[in-house]
Amino acid sequence: MNPTSSAVNVTIREATIEDSSAIASLLRIGFAIREAMLLRSTVVSNDRTRIDDSISDQGTKTQASD
């Protein structure tokens, strides 16, 4: 076995492992950002629903008192 080709193979393997680790880290970051955005949109949606319900309740109370 040629020592040069062995060294090249090890270097390629190490680069691949490092690249895979970097890709895995980027995927974790991407999923964390996606999850945060979904959570934020859920909170905003719930806030809008609460505001709409509050406005509806106020309208009902106003109509009842009239």
N, CA, C, O and CB atoms as a CASP TS submission, in Angstrom:
PFRMAT TS
TARGET T0000
AUTHOR 0000-0000-0000
METHOD Language model
MODEL 1
PARENT N/A
ATOM      1  N   MET     1       0.848  -1.189   0.000  1.00  0.00           N
ATOM      2  CA  MET     1       0.000   0.000   0.000  1.00  0.00           C
ATOM      3  C   MET     1       0.887   1.244   0.000  1.00  0.00           C
ATOM      4  O   MET     1       1.864   1.331   0.744  1.00  0.00           O
ATOM      5  CB  MET     1      -0.961   0.003   1.229  1.00  0.00           C
ATOM      6  N   ASN     2       0.544   2.149  -0.804  1.00  0.00           N
ATOM      7  CA  ASN     2       1.317   3.376  -0.944  1.00  0.00           C
ATOM      8  C   ASN     2       1.010   4.308   0.242  1.00  0.00           C
ATOM      9  O   ASN     2      -0.154   4.628   0.485  1.00  0.00           O
ATOM     10  CB  ASN     2       0.999   4.079  -2.304  1.00  0.00           C
ATOM     11  N   PRO     3       2.049   4.745   0.982  1.00  0.00           N
ATOM     12  CA  PRO     3       1.804   5.621   2.149  1.00  0.00           C
ATOM     13  C   PRO     3       1.134   6.938   1.774  1.00  0.00           C
ATOM     14  O   PRO     3       0.368   7.494   2.561  1.00  0.00           O
ATOM     15  CB  PRO     3       3.116   5.915   2.860  1.00  0.00           C
ATOM     16  N   THR     4       1.420   7.434   0.580  1.00  0.00           N
ATOM     17  CA  THR     4       0.817   8.703   0.159  1.00  0.00           C
ATOM     18  C   THR     4      -0.684   8.555  -0.012  1.00  0.00           C
ATOM     19  O   THR     4      -1.442   9.416   0.434  1.00  0.00           O
ATOM     20  CB  THR     4       1.449   9.194  -1.148  1.00  0.00           C
ATOM     21  N   SER     5      -1.124   7.482  -0.648  1.00  0.00           N
ATOM     22  CA  SER     5      -2.555   7.301  -0.842  1.00  0.00           C
ATOM     23  C   SER     5      -3.252   7.059   0.497  1.00  0.00           C
ATOM     24  O   SER     5      -4.400   7.460   0.687  1.00  0.00           O
ATOM     25  CB  SER     5      -2.823   6.134  -1.803  1.00  0.00           C
ATOM     26  N   SER     6      -2.556   6.405   1.416  1.00  0.00           N
ATOM     27  CA  SER     6      -3.124   6.177   2.748  1.00  0.00           C
ATOM     28  C   SER     6      -3.316   7.509   3.468  1.00  0.00           C
ATOM     29  O   SER     6      -4.345   7.732   4.106  1.00  0.00           O
ATOM     30  CB  SER     6      -2.213   5.238   3.583  1.00  0.00           C
ATOM     31  N   ALA     7      -2.340   8.378   3.366  1.00  0.00           N
ATOM     32  CA  ALA     7      -2.434   9.686   4.006  1.00  0.00           C
ATOM     33  C   ALA     7      -3.563  10.500   3.384  1.00  0.00           C
ATOM     34  O   ALA     7      -4.284  11.209   4.086  1.00  0.00           O
ATOM     35  CB  ALA     7      -1.099  10.445   3.891  1.00  0.00           C
ATOM     36  N   VAL     8      -3.714  10.399   2.073  1.00  0.00           N
ATOM     37  CA  VAL     8      -4.795  11.116   1.386  1.00  0.00           C
ATOM     38  C   VAL     8      -6.141  10.595   1.855  1.00  0.00           C
ATOM     39  O   VAL     8      -7.053  11.379   2.118  1.00  0.00           O
ATOM     40  CB  VAL     8      -4.669  10.971  -0.150  1.00  0.00           C
ATOM     41  N   ASN     9      -6.276   9.275   1.965  1.00  0.00           N
ATOM     42  CA  ASN     9      -7.531   8.689   2.423  1.00  0.00           C
ATOM     43  C   ASN     9      -7.875   9.139   3.835  1.00  0.00           C
ATOM     44  O   ASN     9      -9.030   9.452   4.122  1.00  0.00           O
ATOM     45  CB  ASN     9      -7.456   7.172   2.365  1.00  0.00           C
ATOM     46  N   VAL    10      -6.885   9.174   4.716  1.00  0.00           N
ATOM     47  CA  VAL    10      -7.134   9.616   6.091  1.00  0.00           C
ATOM     48  C   VAL    10      -7.570  11.073   6.094  1.00  0.00           C
ATOM     49  O   VAL    10      -8.500  11.447   6.809  1.00  0.00           O
ATOM     50  CB  VAL    10      -5.873   9.428   6.971  1.00  0.00           C
ATOM     51  N   THR    11      -6.906  11.886   5.302  1.00  0.00           N
ATOM     52  CA  THR    11      -7.263  13.306   5.234  1.00  0.00           C
ATOM     53  C   THR    11      -8.690  13.468   4.721  1.00  0.00           C
ATOM     54  O   THR    11      -9.459  14.263   5.261  1.00  0.00           O
ATOM     55  CB  THR    11      -6.275  14.076   4.326  1.00  0.00           C
ATOM     56  N   ILE    12      -9.039  12.731   3.699  1.00  0.00           N
ATOM     57  CA  ILE    12     -10.399  12.809   3.159  1.00  0.00           C
ATOM     58  C   ILE    12     -11.401  12.355   4.220  1.00  0.00           C
ATOM     59  O   ILE    12     -12.447  12.979   4.397  1.00  0.00           O
ATOM     60  CB  ILE    12     -10.535  11.944   1.872  1.00  0.00           C
ATOM     61  N   ARG    13     -11.081  11.271   4.922  1.00  0.00           N
ATOM     62  CA  ARG    13     -11.987  10.786   5.955  1.00  0.00           C
ATOM     63  C   ARG    13     -12.153  11.814   7.067  1.00  0.00           C
ATOM     64  O   ARG    13     -13.267  12.049   7.536  1.00  0.00           O
ATOM     65  CB  ARG    13     -11.478   9.468   6.530  1.00  0.00           C
ATOM     66  N   GLU    14     -11.047  12.429   7.492  1.00  0.00           N
ATOM     67  CA  GLU    14     -11.128  13.436   8.554  1.00  0.00           C
ATOM     68  C   GLU    14     -11.943  14.650   8.095  1.00  0.00           C
ATOM     69  O   GLU    14     -12.752  15.184   8.853  1.00  0.00           O
ATOM     70  CB  GLU    14      -9.714  13.877   8.985  1.00  0.00           C
ATOM     71  N   ALA    15     -11.728  15.067   6.882  1.00  0.00           N
ATOM     72  CA  ALA    15     -12.477  16.208   6.353  1.00  0.00           C
ATOM     73  C   ALA    15     -13.961  15.858   6.289  1.00  0.00           C
ATOM     74  O   ALA    15     -14.815  16.692   6.594  1.00  0.00           O
ATOM     75  CB  ALA    15     -11.949  16.616   4.947  1.00  0.00           C
ATOM     76  N   THR    16     -14.261  14.639   5.897  1.00  0.00           N
ATOM     77  CA  THR    16     -15.655  14.224   5.797  1.00  0.00           C
ATOM     78  C   THR    16     -16.316  14.208   7.169  1.00  0.00           C
ATOM     79  O   THR    16     -17.460  14.637   7.321  1.00  0.00           O
ATOM     80  CB  THR    16     -15.757  12.842   5.145  1.00  0.00           C
ATOM     81  N   ILE    17     -15.589  13.713   8.165  1.00  0.00           N
ATOM     82  CA  ILE    17     -16.131  13.682   9.520  1.00  0.00           C
ATOM     83  C   ILE    17     -16.354  15.103  10.030  1.00  0.00           C
ATOM     84  O   ILE    17     -17.388  15.397  10.629  1.00  0.00           O
ATOM     85  CB  ILE    17     -15.187  12.910  10.467  1.00  0.00           C
ATOM     86  N   GLU    18     -15.384  15.982   9.790  1.00  0.00           N
ATOM     87  CA  GLU    18     -15.542  17.374  10.222  1.00  0.00           C
ATOM     88  C   GLU    18     -16.697  18.048   9.475  1.00  0.00           C
ATOM     89  O   GLU    18     -17.482  18.789  10.066  1.00  0.00           O
ATOM     90  CB  GLU    18     -14.232  18.159   9.996  1.00  0.00           C
ATOM     91  N   ASP    19     -16.787  17.782   8.182  1.00  0.00           N
ATOM     92  CA  ASP    19     -17.884  18.361   7.394  1.00  0.00           C
ATOM     93  C   ASP    19     -19.231  17.836   7.879  1.00  0.00           C
ATOM     94  O   ASP    19     -20.199  18.588   7.990  1.00  0.00           O
ATOM     95  CB  ASP    19     -17.703  18.044   5.895  1.00  0.00           C
ATOM     96  N   SER    20     -19.279  16.545   8.164  1.00  0.00           N
ATOM     97  CA  SER    20     -20.529  15.961   8.657  1.00  0.00           C
ATOM     98  C   SER    20     -20.925  16.585   9.983  1.00  0.00           C
ATOM     99  O   SER    20     -22.103  16.846  10.226  1.00  0.00           O
ATOM    100  CB  SER    20     -20.393  14.440   8.809  1.00  0.00           C
ATOM    101  N   SER    21     -19.948  16.822  10.834  1.00  0.00           N
ATOM    102  CA  SER    21     -20.225  17.454  12.126  1.00  0.00           C
ATOM    103  C   SER    21     -20.738  18.883  11.931  1.00  0.00           C
ATOM    104  O   SER    21     -21.669  19.320  12.606  1.00  0.00           O
ATOM    105  CB  SER    21     -18.956  17.457  13.007  1.00  0.00           C
ATOM    106  N   ALA    22     -20.116  19.596  11.000  1.00  0.00           N
ATOM    107  CA  ALA    22     -20.558  20.971  10.724  1.00  0.00           C
ATOM    108  C   ALA    22     -21.966  20.978  10.143  1.00  0.00           C
ATOM    109  O   ALA    22     -22.789  21.817  10.511  1.00  0.00           O
ATOM    110  CB  ALA    22     -19.583  21.672   9.755  1.00  0.00           C
ATOM    111  N   ILE    23     -22.242  20.048   9.240  1.00  0.00           N
ATOM    112  CA  ILE    23     -23.582  19.959   8.652  1.00  0.00           C
ATOM    113  C   ILE    23     -24.606  19.613   9.719  1.00  0.00           C
ATOM    114  O   ILE    23     -25.698  20.180   9.744  1.00  0.00           O
ATOM    115  CB  ILE    23     -23.616  18.910   7.525  1.00  0.00           C
ATOM    116  N   ALA    24     -24.252  18.678  10.606  1.00  0.00           N
ATOM    117  CA  ALA    24     -25.169  18.306  11.685  1.00  0.00           C
ATOM    118  C   ALA    24     -25.438  19.506  12.598  1.00  0.00           C
ATOM    119  O   ALA    24     -26.572  19.716  13.029  1.00  0.00           O
ATOM    120  CB  ALA    24     -24.592  17.128  12.503  1.00  0.00           C
ATOM    121  N   SER    25     -24.410  20.280  12.886  1.00  0.00           N
ATOM    122  CA  SER    25     -24.590  21.476  13.720  1.00  0.00           C
ATOM    123  C   SER    25     -25.499  22.491  13.035  1.00  0.00           C
ATOM    124  O   SER    25     -26.370  23.083  13.673  1.00  0.00           O
ATOM    125  CB  SER    25     -23.231  22.119  14.036  1.00  0.00           C
ATOM    126  N   LEU    26     -25.292  22.689  11.738  1.00  0.00           N
ATOM    127  CA  LEU    26     -26.148  23.627  10.998  1.00  0.00           C
ATOM    128  C   LEU    26     -27.595  23.149  10.962  1.00  0.00           C
ATOM    129  O   LEU    26     -28.523  23.950  11.068  1.00  0.00           O
ATOM    130  CB  LEU    26     -25.627  23.812   9.568  1.00  0.00           C
ATOM    131  N   LEU    27     -27.783  21.828  10.812  1.00  0.00           N
ATOM    132  CA  LEU    27     -29.148  21.288  10.827  1.00  0.00           C
ATOM    133  C   LEU    27     -29.805  21.513  12.181  1.00  0.00           C
ATOM    134  O   LEU    27     -30.974  21.891  12.254  1.00  0.00           O
ATOM    135  CB  LEU    27     -29.141  19.789  10.489  1.00  0.00           C
ATOM    136  N   ARG    28     -29.047  21.279  13.261  1.00  0.00           N
ATOM    137  CA  ARG    28     -29.615  21.509  14.601  1.00  0.00           C
ATOM    138  C   ARG    28     -30.000  22.970  14.785  1.00  0.00           C
ATOM    139  O   ARG    28     -31.053  23.278  15.342  1.00  0.00           O
ATOM    140  CB  ARG    28     -28.614  21.090  15.694  1.00  0.00           C
ATOM    141  N   ILE    29     -29.127  23.878  14.307  1.00  0.00           N
ATOM    142  CA  ILE    29     -29.431  25.309  14.406  1.00  0.00           C
ATOM    143  C   ILE    29     -30.673  25.636  13.574  1.00  0.00           C
ATOM    144  O   ILE    29     -31.554  26.372  14.018  1.00  0.00           O
ATOM    145  CB  ILE    29     -28.220  26.163  13.935  1.00  0.00           C
ATOM    146  N   GLY    30     -30.728  25.083  12.369  1.00  0.00           N
ATOM    147  CA  GLY    30     -31.878  25.323  11.499  1.00  0.00           C
ATOM    148  C   GLY    30     -33.176  24.835  12.111  1.00  0.00           C
ATOM    149  O   GLY    30     -34.193  25.526  12.059  1.00  0.00           O
ATOM    150  N   PHE    31     -33.142  23.631  12.697  1.00  0.00           N
ATOM    151  CA  PHE    31     -34.348  23.100  13.334  1.00  0.00           C
ATOM    152  C   PHE    31     -34.735  23.926  14.553  1.00  0.00           C
ATOM    153  O   PHE    31     -35.921  24.121  14.817  1.00  0.00           O
ATOM    154  CB  PHE    31     -34.139  21.640  13.737  1.00  0.00           C
ATOM    155  N   ALA    32     -33.737  24.417  15.304  1.00  0.00           N
ATOM    156  CA  ALA    32     -34.030  25.253  16.470  1.00  0.00           C
ATOM    157  C   ALA    32     -34.695  26.562  16.030  1.00  0.00           C
ATOM    158  O   ALA    32     -35.647  27.022  16.659  1.00  0.00           O
ATOM    159  CB  ALA    32     -32.734  25.546  17.269  1.00  0.00           C
ATOM    160  N   ILE    33     -34.189  27.149  14.958  1.00  0.00           N
ATOM    161  CA  ILE    33     -34.782  28.393  14.437  1.00  0.00           C
ATOM    162  C   ILE    33     -36.196  28.126  13.952  1.00  0.00           C
ATOM    163  O   ILE    33     -37.109  28.907  14.222  1.00  0.00           O
ATOM    164  CB  ILE    33     -33.921  28.982  13.286  1.00  0.00           C
ATOM    165  N   ARG    34     -36.379  27.019  13.233  1.00  0.00           N
ATOM    166  CA  ARG    34     -37.718  26.666  12.719  1.00  0.00           C
ATOM    167  C   ARG    34     -38.696  26.477  13.878  1.00  0.00           C
ATOM    168  O   ARG    34     -39.827  26.962  13.839  1.00  0.00           O
ATOM    169  CB  ARG    34     -37.655  25.371  11.854  1.00  0.00           C
ATOM    170  N   GLU    35     -38.239  25.760  14.913  1.00  0.00           N
ATOM    171  CA  GLU    35     -39.101  25.518  16.065  1.00  0.00           C
ATOM    172  C   GLU    35     -39.465  26.826  16.760  1.00  0.00           C
ATOM    173  O   GLU    35     -40.610  27.023  17.168  1.00  0.00           O
ATOM    174  CB  GLU    35     -38.418  24.569  17.053  1.00  0.00           C
ATOM    175  N   ALA    36     -38.487  27.716  16.891  1.00  0.00           N
ATOM    176  CA  ALA    36     -38.749  29.008  17.517  1.00  0.00           C
ATOM    177  C   ALA    36     -39.741  29.825  16.705  1.00  0.00           C
ATOM    178  O   ALA    36     -40.614  30.486  17.266  1.00  0.00           O
ATOM    179  CB  ALA    36     -37.452  29.786  17.689  1.00  0.00           C
ATOM    180  N   MET    37     -39.606  29.779  15.379  1.00  0.00           N
ATOM    181  CA  MET    37     -40.539  30.526  14.527  1.00  0.00           C
ATOM    182  C   MET    37     -41.951  29.945  14.619  1.00  0.00           C
ATOM    183  O   MET    37     -42.931  30.689  14.657  1.00  0.00           O
ATOM    184  CB  MET    37     -40.057  30.514  13.064  1.00  0.00           C
ATOM    185  N   LEU    38     -42.051  28.609  14.655  1.00  0.00           N
ATOM    186  CA  LEU    38     -43.373  27.985  14.796  1.00  0.00           C
ATOM    187  C   LEU    38     -43.995  28.339  16.139  1.00  0.00           C
ATOM    188  O   LEU    38     -45.188  28.630  16.225  1.00  0.00           O
ATOM    189  CB  LEU    38     -43.269  26.454  14.648  1.00  0.00           C
ATOM    190  N   LEU    39     -43.180  28.311  17.180  1.00  0.00           N
ATOM    191  CA  LEU    39     -43.675  28.657  18.509  1.00  0.00           C
ATOM    192  C   LEU    39     -44.138  30.107  18.543  1.00  0.00           C
ATOM    193  O   LEU    39     -45.185  30.425  19.107  1.00  0.00           O
ATOM    194  CB  LEU    39     -42.591  28.418  19.569  1.00  0.00           C
ATOM    195  N   ARG    40     -43.343  30.983  17.931  1.00  0.00           N
ATOM    196  CA  ARG    40     -43.698  32.401  17.895  1.00  0.00           C
ATOM    197  C   ARG    40     -45.014  32.611  17.135  1.00  0.00           C
ATOM    198  O   ARG    40     -45.872  33.380  17.570  1.00  0.00           O
ATOM    199  CB  ARG    40     -42.565  33.222  17.242  1.00  0.00           C
ATOM    200  N   SER    41     -45.166  31.927  16.002  1.00  0.00           N
ATOM    201  CA  SER    41     -46.399  32.106  15.231  1.00  0.00           C
ATOM    202  C   SER    41     -47.597  31.567  16.007  1.00  0.00           C
ATOM    203  O   SER    41     -48.697  32.109  15.902  1.00  0.00           O
ATOM    204  CB  SER    41     -46.291  31.404  13.862  1.00  0.00           C
ATOM    205  N   THR    42     -47.393  30.513  16.778  1.00  0.00           N
ATOM    206  CA  THR    42     -48.476  29.975  17.603  1.00  0.00           C
ATOM    207  C   THR    42     -48.857  30.977  18.690  1.00  0.00           C
ATOM    208  O   THR    42     -50.040  31.198  18.950  1.00  0.00           O
ATOM    209  CB  THR    42     -48.064  28.625  18.235  1.00  0.00           C
ATOM    210  N   VAL    43     -47.855  31.580  19.322  1.00  0.00           N
ATOM    211  CA  VAL    43     -48.121  32.572  20.369  1.00  0.00           C
ATOM    212  C   VAL    43     -48.838  33.776  19.784  1.00  0.00           C
ATOM    213  O   VAL    43     -49.805  34.266  20.368  1.00  0.00           O
ATOM    214  CB  VAL    43     -46.812  33.012  21.051  1.00  0.00           C
ATOM    215  N   VAL    44     -48.375  34.258  18.639  1.00  0.00           N
ATOM    216  CA  VAL    44     -49.020  35.411  17.988  1.00  0.00           C
ATOM    217  C   VAL    44     -50.451  35.053  17.619  1.00  0.00           C
ATOM    218  O   VAL    44     -51.363  35.859  17.809  1.00  0.00           O
ATOM    219  CB  VAL    44     -48.230  35.855  16.722  1.00  0.00           C
ATOM    220  N   SER    45     -50.653  33.854  17.094  1.00  0.00           N
ATOM    221  CA  SER    45     -52.000  33.414  16.725  1.00  0.00           C
ATOM    222  C   SER    45     -52.894  33.356  17.958  1.00  0.00           C
ATOM    223  O   SER    45     -54.041  33.800  17.911  1.00  0.00           O
ATOM    224  CB  SER    45     -51.953  32.036  16.034  1.00  0.00           C
ATOM    225  N   ASN    46     -52.380  32.813  19.059  1.00  0.00           N
ATOM    226  CA  ASN    46     -53.160  32.738  20.294  1.00  0.00           C
ATOM    227  C   ASN    46     -53.474  34.131  20.829  1.00  0.00           C
ATOM    228  O   ASN    46     -54.577  34.376  21.317  1.00  0.00           O
ATOM    229  CB  ASN    46     -52.406  31.925  21.353  1.00  0.00           C
ATOM    230  N   ASP    47     -52.499  35.053  20.738  1.00  0.00           N
ATOM    231  CA  ASP    47     -52.733  36.427  21.175  1.00  0.00           C
ATOM    232  C   ASP    47     -53.827  37.085  20.337  1.00  0.00           C
ATOM    233  O   ASP    47     -54.689  37.786  20.868  1.00  0.00           O
ATOM    234  CB  ASP    47     -51.436  37.244  21.090  1.00  0.00           C
ATOM    235  N   ARG    48     -53.788  36.856  19.030  1.00  0.00           N
ATOM    236  CA  ARG    48     -54.816  37.436  18.150  1.00  0.00           C
ATOM    237  C   ARG    48     -56.183  36.865  18.489  1.00  0.00           C
ATOM    238  O   ARG    48     -57.178  37.590  18.497  1.00  0.00           O
ATOM    239  CB  ARG    48     -54.483  37.171  16.663  1.00  0.00           C
ATOM    240  N   THR    49     -56.233  35.564  18.769  1.00  0.00           N
ATOM    241  CA  THR    49     -57.508  34.939  19.128  1.00  0.00           C
ATOM    242  C   THR    49     -58.037  35.545  20.425  1.00  0.00           C
ATOM    243  O   THR    49     -59.224  35.846  20.545  1.00  0.00           O
ATOM    244  CB  THR    49     -57.347  33.403  19.274  1.00  0.00           C
ATOM    245  N   ARG    50     -57.128  35.721  21.401  1.00  0.00           N
ATOM    246  CA  ARG    50     -57.550  36.320  22.672  1.00  0.00           C
ATOM    247  C   ARG    50     -58.048  37.744  22.471  1.00  0.00           C
ATOM    248  O   ARG    50     -59.048  38.151  23.062  1.00  0.00           O
ATOM    249  CB  ARG    50     -56.396  36.309  23.679  1.00  0.00           C
ATOM    250  N   ILE    51     -57.339  38.501  21.628  1.00  0.00           N
ATOM    251  CA  ILE    51     -57.759  39.886  21.361  1.00  0.00           C
ATOM    252  C   ILE    51     -59.125  39.887  20.672  1.00  0.00           C
ATOM    253  O   ILE    51     -60.003  40.670  21.032  1.00  0.00           O
ATOM    254  CB  ILE    51     -56.702  40.628  20.478  1.00  0.00           C
ATOM    255  N   ASP    52     -59.302  39.005  19.676  1.00  0.00           N
ATOM    256  CA  ASP    52     -60.591  38.917  18.979  1.00  0.00           C
ATOM    257  C   ASP    52     -61.702  38.523  19.946  1.00  0.00           C
ATOM    258  O   ASP    52     -62.795  39.087  19.895  1.00  0.00           O
ATOM    259  CB  ASP    52     -60.513  37.903  17.821  1.00  0.00           C
ATOM    260  N   ASP    53     -61.433  37.564  20.824  1.00  0.00           N
ATOM    261  CA  ASP    53     -62.424  37.146  21.817  1.00  0.00           C
ATOM    262  C   ASP    53     -62.750  38.288  22.773  1.00  0.00           C
ATOM    263  O   ASP    53     -63.906  38.488  23.147  1.00  0.00           O
ATOM    264  CB  ASP    53     -61.918  35.927  22.603  1.00  0.00           C
ATOM    265  N   SER    54     -61.722  39.034  23.163  1.00  0.00           N
ATOM    266  CA  SER    54     -61.926  40.159  24.071  1.00  0.00           C
ATOM    267  C   SER    54     -62.791  41.222  23.405  1.00  0.00           C
ATOM    268  O   SER    54     -63.696  41.777  24.029  1.00  0.00           O
ATOM    269  CB  SER    54     -60.574  40.759  24.506  1.00  0.00           C
ATOM    270  N   ILE    55     -62.511  41.501  22.146  1.00  0.00           N
ATOM    271  CA  ILE    55     -63.313  42.499  21.415  1.00  0.00           C
ATOM    272  C   ILE    55     -64.754  42.007  21.287  1.00  0.00           C
ATOM    273  O   ILE    55     -65.696  42.781  21.458  1.00  0.00           O
ATOM    274  CB  ILE    55     -62.705  42.778  20.000  1.00  0.00           C
ATOM    275  N   SER    56     -64.923  40.718  20.985  1.00  0.00           N
ATOM    276  CA  SER    56     -66.272  40.158  20.866  1.00  0.00           C
ATOM    277  C   SER    56     -67.010  40.250  22.192  1.00  0.00           C
ATOM    278  O   SER    56     -68.188  40.604  22.233  1.00  0.00           O
ATOM    279  CB  SER    56     -66.212  38.696  20.396  1.00  0.00           C
ATOM    280  N   ASP    57     -66.301  39.927  23.291  1.00  0.00           N
ATOM    281  CA  ASP    57     -66.925  40.009  24.620  1.00  0.00           C
ATOM    282  C   ASP    57     -67.326  41.436  24.945  1.00  0.00           C
ATOM    283  O   ASP    57     -68.398  41.673  25.501  1.00  0.00           O
ATOM    284  CB  ASP    57     -65.973  39.476  25.699  1.00  0.00           C
ATOM    285  N   GLN    58     -66.470  42.388  24.600  1.00  0.00           N
ATOM    286  CA  GLN    58     -66.797  43.785  24.879  1.00  0.00           C
ATOM    287  C   GLN    58     -68.012  44.224  24.058  1.00  0.00           C
ATOM    288  O   GLN    58     -68.870  44.963  24.542  1.00  0.00           O
ATOM    289  CB  GLN    58     -65.587  44.694  24.576  1.00  0.00           C
ATOM    290  N   GLY    59     -68.069  43.759  22.818  1.00  0.00           N
ATOM    291  CA  GLY    59     -69.222  44.092  21.974  1.00  0.00           C
ATOM    292  C   GLY    59     -70.495  43.492  22.533  1.00  0.00           C
ATOM    293  O   GLY    59     -71.546  44.132  22.502  1.00  0.00           O
ATOM    294  N   THR    60     -70.420  42.274  23.043  1.00  0.00           N
ATOM    295  CA  THR    60     -71.583  41.611  23.631  1.00  0.00           C
ATOM    296  C   THR    60     -72.023  42.337  24.883  1.00  0.00           C
ATOM    297  O   THR    60     -73.219  42.524  25.106  1.00  0.00           O
ATOM    298  CB  THR    60     -71.272  40.144  23.951  1.00  0.00           C
ATOM    299  N   LYS    61     -71.068  42.748  25.703  1.00  0.00           N
ATOM    300  CA  LYS    61     -71.410  43.470  26.939  1.00  0.00           C
ATOM    301  C   LYS    61     -72.056  44.813  26.619  1.00  0.00           C
ATOM    302  O   LYS    61     -73.007  45.225  27.283  1.00  0.00           O
ATOM    303  CB  LYS    61     -70.153  43.683  27.810  1.00  0.00           C
ATOM    304  N   THR    62     -71.532  45.499  25.590  1.00  0.00           N
ATOM    305  CA  THR    62     -72.076  46.799  25.206  1.00  0.00           C
ATOM    306  C   THR    62     -73.499  46.638  24.682  1.00  0.00           C
ATOM    307  O   THR    62     -74.379  47.435  25.008  1.00  0.00           O
ATOM    308  CB  THR    62     -71.182  47.472  24.143  1.00  0.00           C
ATOM    309  N   GLN    63     -73.723  45.605  23.869  1.00  0.00           N
ATOM    310  CA  GLN    63     -75.059  45.378  23.323  1.00  0.00           C
ATOM    311  C   GLN    63     -76.031  44.983  24.430  1.00  0.00           C
ATOM    312  O   GLN    63     -77.199  45.369  24.400  1.00  0.00           O
ATOM    313  CB  GLN    63     -75.020  44.291  22.235  1.00  0.00           C
ATOM    314  N   ALA    64     -75.556  44.221  25.398  1.00  0.00           N
ATOM    315  CA  ALA    64     -76.430  43.788  26.490  1.00  0.00           C
ATOM    316  C   ALA    64     -76.830  44.973  27.363  1.00  0.00           C
ATOM    317  O   ALA    64     -77.949  45.021  27.874  1.00  0.00           O
ATOM    318  CB  ALA    64     -75.735  42.712  27.343  1.00  0.00           C
ATOM    319  N   SER    65     -75.911  45.933  27.534  1.00  0.00           N
ATOM    320  CA  SER    65     -76.236  47.067  28.391  1.00  0.00           C
ATOM    321  C   SER    65     -77.114  48.089  27.683  1.00  0.00           C
ATOM    322  O   SER    65     -77.767  48.906  28.332  1.00  0.00           O
ATOM    323  CB  SER    65     -74.967  47.732  28.874  1.00  0.00           C
ATOM    324  N   ASP    66     -77.133  48.045  26.343  1.00  0.00           N
ATOM    325  CA  ASP    66     -77.966  48.994  25.583  1.00  0.00           C
ATOM    326  C   ASP    66     -79.378  48.647  25.721  1.00  0.00           C
ATOM    327  O   ASP    66     -80.238  49.324  25.158  1.00  0.00           O
ATOM    328  CB  ASP    66     -77.598  49.029  24.128  1.00  0.00           C
TER
END
